[in-house]
Amino acid sequence: MVATNYARNLKQDSKNWITIATLELLQYKKLSELTVAEVAKKAGVSRMAFYRHFPNLSQVLTEYYEPKFQKIFDQTIHKISDEQKITDLHDFFTELTPDFKRAIAGEYTTIIFQIFTKQMARFYDTTTTWTDWQGSKRLYWIKFMSAGIFEVWLTWIQNGQKESLVEMTKLVKEFHE
């Protein structure tokens, strides 16, 4: 039992070291320029250890960001009022803007978008009351809303966040009505 716990802790520690090393290296390099060998060296693990935990560098980022997005969406999904959902959107932008800036600099916004879209699908699947919520309508609604909100957020950050977060939240609310 003790050996099993030790092995489990060591495995989790290795995953954490790899994740931290990846995020630290992305402060200076773009994802496309980063290698598994560099991450493994910085993390103090072998390349083989890296591949025991992750199939590629994108998966490191996915496993890091997915719980962050899921936590925020979990909170929002169970809110009843639209006003509270808009407040949560405001909080979402506030909490994740630093991560989004890193993704822009590291050129991995595509990974963030995939995670965002997955969570938007979960959000709409849980909250939508349309009787015909399936097939094309579901697919294109999720794509449309995910791409729209994501692009607004991306552009706002790239433009230096000139508008206040309150203005941006209000704008997204108006688009959704």
N, C-alpha and C positions, 0 to 999 in steps of 0.2 A: 504494500500500500504506500509506504513512504517513498519507495523508488518510483512508483507510478506518479505520485504527486510531484516529485522532483522532475521527472521527465516532462510532465505536463507544463510545469512552471518554466522549465528551460525552453520548451517549444514556444510558449507565449512570449517569453523574453526575447527570443530570436526574432519572432515576428515584429515585436515592438521595436527592436533595434533596427531592423530593415526598414520599417516605416519611418522612423525618425531620421535615419540616414538619407532616405529618399527625399523627404521633405526638406532637409537641410541642404542637400545638393541642388535641389530645384530652386533654391534662392539665388544660385549663381549660373545655372545652366537650364536650358530648355529640355523638356522631356525627350524630344527627338535626339538630343545630343548626349543624353545620359546612358550609361551602360550598366548592365547587371554587375559586371566586375567592379566598377566604381562603387556601387551601392554596397556590395558585399564587403569590399575592403573597408569602407567607412563604418559599416555596421559591425565589423570584426567577426564576420562569418564567412564560410566558404561559398563559392558559387552554387555548389550542390545544395548547401543549406538553404540558400535563397530559393532554389527551384523546388525544394521540398515544401516550402510554404506558399509560394506564388508562381504562377506560370509565366508572368511577365511584369514589367514595371507598371503597366496600366492597372493591373489587378491590385497592386499595393495601394494605389490611389483610390480605387473603387472601394476597397475594404476600409479605408480610412474615412472616406467621405459619406458612404452610405448610411452609417449609423447617425451621423450628424443630421442629415436630411430627414431620415426616418423619424428621429426624435421630434423635430419641429413639425413635420406633417402629422404625426400621431397626436400632438397637442391640438392642432387645428381641425383635424377630421371630426373630433368629438365636440366641437363648439357648435352651438345651435344658431346663434345670431350671425347674420352677415357682417355686422359691425365688428364682432369679436374676431371673425375670420380676417377682416381687413387689418385689424390691430396685429394679428398674428403674422400677416404678410409683412407689415412694417417691421416686426421683430425679426422675421426671417431675413430681410434685407440687412438689418443692423448686425445681426449675429454672423452672417456668412459673407459679408462684403470683404473682409480681409482674406478669407479663403479664396474668394472669387478673384481678387486682385492677384494672388499668387498663381492662380490657374491661368489668368491672362498672360502674365509675365512668363510662365513656364510653358505656355502654349498647350495646355491640356483642358481647355474649356469644353471640348467634345466629351470628355469623360464626365465632367460636371453636368453637362446637358443630358447625357444618358441617365444619370442618377436622378436628376430633376424630373425628367419625363416619366420615369418609372414611378416616382412618388406622386406626380400629378395624376397618373392613371389610377393609382390606389386611392387618391383623394376623390376623384370623380366617380370611381366605381362605388365608393362608400357613401358619397353624399348626393349623387344625382338621383332624382326621383322620376325621371322621364320613363314612360312605359316602353318606349322603343329604344332604350339605351343598349344597343348592341351593334355588331357589324360595322358598316361604314360610318354610321353616325358617331359611334363611340370612338373609333379609330381616328377619324378626322377632327373631331372635337378636341380630343386629347393632344393630337399633334399641333393643332392650331393654337390652343391655349398655352401649351408648354413652350412652343417656339416664340409666341408673342411675348409672354411674360419674361422669358429668358432673355430675349433680344433687347427688350426695354431695359432690363437690369444691366446687361452687358454694356449697352450704349451709354447708360447713365454713368457707369463706373469709368468707361473709357473717355467720356467727355469731362471727367474731373468732378463729377457729382455736384454740378452747379445748382441744380434744383434741390430743394430740401427733400428729405425723406418723406415728410408729410405730403408734399406736392406729388411725389412719385407714387405714393400709396393711393392717393386720391385719383390720380390719372389711371392707374391699373384698375381701380374699382369702376371708374366710368367706362373703361373698355369692356369690362365684364358684364355690364348691365345691358 
